[in-house]
Amino acid sequence: MKLKKLLKRLNFFDAHAGQLKESEEGLSKVIKKLQQKEAMLKAEISSETDDDERELLQQELSVIVSQTRKGAELLARIREKPEA
């Protein structure tokens, strides 16, 4: 291959790595916010006296926990890919 073609391919890989880095940083921020929301919901649940309201908060908490877990799994896959 000629030098010009090799340089184009190198730029493609660099751009892809940059996009993965941005995705990783954004996902990390979202996961941190979800964890903060989870802690806040746990505190609300422990202080709530109404059973119906507590059940609604518990459902919301389960959704947040699920999203956090899925985000962490995706983040792990993103971090694995560049080395693979």
C-alpha positions as CSV (number, residue, x, y, z in Angstrom):
1,M,0.0,0.0,0.0
2,K,1.1,3.5,-0.6
3,L,1.8,5.9,2.1
4,K,-1.2,8.1,1.4
5,K,-3.6,5.1,1.8
6,L,-1.9,4.0,5.0
7,L,-2.2,7.4,6.5
8,K,-5.9,7.5,5.7
9,R,-6.4,4.2,7.5
10,L,-4.5,5.4,10.5
11,N,-6.7,8.5,10.7
12,F,-9.8,6.2,10.6
13,F,-8.5,4.2,13.6
14,D,-7.5,7.4,15.5
15,A,-11.0,8.9,15.0
16,H,-12.6,5.6,16.1
17,A,-10.5,5.5,19.2
18,G,-11.5,9.1,20.0
19,Q,-15.1,8.3,19.6
20,L,-14.8,5.4,22.0
21,K,-13.0,7.6,24.5
22,E,-15.8,10.1,24.4
23,S,-18.4,7.3,24.8
24,E,-16.5,6.0,27.7
25,E,-16.3,9.3,29.5
26,G,-20.0,10.1,28.8
27,L,-21.1,6.7,30.0
28,S,-19.0,7.0,33.2
29,K,-20.7,10.3,34.0
30,V,-24.2,8.8,33.4
31,I,-23.3,5.9,35.7
32,K,-22.2,8.2,38.4
33,K,-25.4,10.2,38.2
34,L,-27.4,7.0,38.4
35,Q,-25.6,5.9,41.5
36,Q,-26.3,9.2,43.1
37,K,-30.0,8.9,42.2
38,E,-29.9,5.3,43.6
39,A,-28.5,6.6,47.0
40,M,-31.1,9.4,47.1
41,L,-34.0,6.9,46.4
42,K,-32.7,4.5,49.1
43,A,-32.8,7.4,51.6
44,E,-36.3,8.4,50.5
45,I,-37.5,4.8,50.8
46,S,-36.2,4.5,54.3
47,S,-37.9,7.7,55.4
48,E,-41.2,7.1,53.6
49,T,-44.1,6.0,55.8
50,D,-46.8,5.5,53.2
51,D,-46.7,1.9,51.8
52,D,-48.0,2.8,48.4
53,E,-45.5,5.6,47.9
54,R,-42.7,3.3,49.2
55,E,-43.7,0.7,46.6
56,L,-43.5,3.3,43.8
57,L,-40.1,4.4,45.0
58,Q,-38.9,0.8,45.2
59,Q,-40.0,0.2,41.6
60,E,-38.1,3.3,40.5
61,L,-35.1,2.1,42.4
62,S,-35.2,-1.3,40.7
63,V,-35.2,0.5,37.3
64,I,-32.2,2.6,38.3
65,V,-30.3,-0.4,39.5
66,S,-31.0,-2.2,36.3
67,Q,-29.8,0.8,34.2
68,T,-26.7,1.1,36.3
69,R,-25.8,-2.6,35.8
70,K,-26.4,-2.4,32.1
71,G,-24.3,0.7,31.8
72,A,-21.5,-0.9,33.7
73,E,-21.5,-3.9,31.5
74,L,-21.5,-1.7,28.4
75,L,-18.6,0.4,29.8
76,A,-16.6,-2.8,30.4
77,R,-17.2,-3.9,26.8
78,I,-16.1,-0.5,25.6
79,R,-12.9,-0.7,27.7
80,E,-12.1,-4.2,26.4
81,K,-12.5,-3.5,22.7
82,P,-9.4,-1.3,22.0
83,E,-7.1,-4.0,23.3
84,A,-8.8,-6.8,21.5
